[in-house]
Every structure is written in C-alpha cells, then in structure tokens.
Amino acid sequence: MRLDWRTVSGALAAAALTTAIVASERHVVVMTDPASLHVGAVALSAMLGGMFAGVASAAIVIAFAVSSLLANPVIAGGPDLARVMLLGIATLAIVLIIGLLRRRFVADIARERERSAALQRLSGALDSMDIGVVLLDADTRAQFINRAFRDMFRLSDEQAASKPPFVALMY
C-alpha cells in the first residue's frame, strides 16, 4: 500500500464533509438524512485513493453516524439503528465495488502504457530501416509508412499521416 495524496485526501474529504454536516445541522439547517452525502464521499474517496482510503472514509462516516445516534438517545434503538447499519453495509459495499473497479482501471492503464511503449519501439525500428515498409489495416488503409517508403515515393508526412488507402499509394 502506498500512502500518497490520493489516499489521504479521500479520508480528509470524508472528515471535512462530516464536519460540515455537523456544523450545518447546529447552525444552519437540520438535514433529514445525510447518508447519501456520506456514501458519495466514501465513493469519491475510494475512487481517488483506492480501497484503503475508502475503508478509512467509511470508518469516519460510520463513526459519525454512531456518534449522532448516541447523541440523540430518545431515538436510540429505533429506526436510526437500522439506518446506521444500512449505512455501514452500503459504504463498505461501495468501497469494495469501487476499489475493485479502480484496481482494474489502473491495471488497464498500465497495460495500455506498455503496449504504447512497445508500439513506439517497433515504429522506431521500422522507421530506421532502409527498406520501404507500409503496414495496412483490414480495410487496406496505411496505418504506418516508414521513412524509406516516404522518401522513395516522395510522400510528405501529412500525406502519410492521413492514412491513405493502399490503392492511392500505388497510384
């Protein structure tokens, strides 16, 4: 696990949101059910920082919900306890889902970077050859034209970049 700004910022965002909710409930307006804001903060935290940041944010949100339940003893044991339990289950489920999606997304990006680097090396190698090379796609459009082919047929870089059909290259 890496501890970087994304990991810390997610938990800080959840803590800032719960502080803002407490402050607004005391001084501005009472929110009937801030759970959706909490779940959103946990989702954002998990998306930014991964599962660890999401779990930390979920712990902050659940601790806030339990403390607000204990601060209001008249309702304790009633429907609010069920809400806190549902909030806990929902936040942890969201952390798991978004954490897994984020892990897959990061792996896909790493794979794409590796493929891009390999493609750059391959195109550099083909471009340095003395033999003219044209790589075509399934529709016989030129996807790559190396320097030797461009020089041989006096093809400009703009013409090569336009990915002309093979028939147009032959004419």
N, C-alpha and C positions, 0 to 999 in steps of 0.2 A: 504494500500500500504506500502510495506517495502522498505526502502532505503538502499540497500546494494551495494557491489562492482559490482555486475552484472548490476544493474540499472545505476550506474554512469559510468561504463566502456563502455557501449554501446554508450552513448551520447559523451563521450570523444573520442571514436574511430571515430565517425562521424565528430566531430570537427577537429580531427587530420587529417582525410582524406581530408576534405575541405581545411585545411591549406596547406597540401602537394600539392593539386591540384593547388591552387593559387600560391604557391612558384614555382612549376614546370612550370606553364604557364608563369611566369615572367622571369625565369632564364634558363630553360632547353628547353622545347618543349611545343607548344600550343596543347592542346587536343581539338579535334573537338567536341566531345560530351561526357563529363564525367558523364552523367546521369546514365549510367549503374553502374559505381563505387559507385555513391551516393545511388542508390537503393540497391546495395549489402550491403553497410554499414548500411543502415536502417534495412534491413532484419536481418543482424547479430546482431544488437542492440536489435531488438525485440525478437530475439531468445534467447539471453543471459538474458536480463533484463525484458522482458515482454512488455506489451502494453505501459506503461508509458515511459519506456526507448525508445521504438520505436517512440512514438509521439514526444519526445524531440529531437531525432535524425532527424526525418522528419522535424521538425521546423528549425533545424540548416541547413539542406540541402536546404530547400525551401528558407530560408533567404539568403543563399549563392547564389542560383540561381537568386533571385530577385536583389541582390546587383550587381551581374555580369551583369545582364540585364540593370540596371540603369547606370553602369559604361560604357556601350557601347551604347550611345544614338543614334548612327547612325542607329542601327538595331531595336531600341525600337519600339514596336507596330507591328512589323512584325512577322515572324515565330518563333522568340525566345520567345515571349509572350505565344504562343501556347505550346512550349516546356516546359516552366515553369509551365504552368497549368497542362499539362500531367504528369510532374514530381511530382507535388503536389498530383494529383489524384492517381498516381501509388504508391507513397510512403505511402500514407495513407491506400490504399487498402492492400498493403503488410503488414503494421503494423497490420491491423485488422485480416488478414488471419493468419499470423504467431503468433500473440498474442493469438488467439483462439485455434490454434493447440498446442501452448505451454501450455495453461491452461489445455487442455485435457490430454496432455502428463504428466504434473505434477500430475493431479488427478489420472491417471492410475498408476503412480509410487507409490503414496500414498496408493492406494487400494492394490497393489501388496505387499507392505511392511506389511500392516495389515494382509493380507492372510498368508504371510510368518510367521509372529509372531504367528498367531493362529495355524498354522501347527506345529511350534516349540513347542508350549504349548501342543498340542494334542499328538505329538510324545513323548514328555517327560512324559506325563501322562500314555500313553500306555506302555512305556518302564519301568516304575516303577511298573507295575502290576506283580503279582505272576503267572498269567495265561498266557500261550503262545498265542500270537496273531500274525497272518500273514494277512496283507492287500494285496489283489490281484487287478490287473488291469483287463481290459476287455479281455486281452489275457491270463489270469491266470498266469501272472508273478508276483512274490512277489515284491511289492513296498515298504513294510515296514515289518520288522521282529523284534519283541521286544526282550529284553534281556532274558526273561524267556524261550522263544522258542529256542533261540540260545543255552542257557545253557542246556536245556532239550535234544536237538538233537545234541549237541556238534558241533554247526555250528560256524565257525570263522566269524569275522567281514568282512573279504574280501569276503567270500562266500555269506554272506547276502547282501553286497553292490553290488554284481554282478547281483542282481535281477533275481534269478533263477526261472524257471517255477515251478508251484506247483507240477507237477508230479516228478520233480527232487528232491524236498524237501521230498516227501513221500518215495522215494527210499532211 
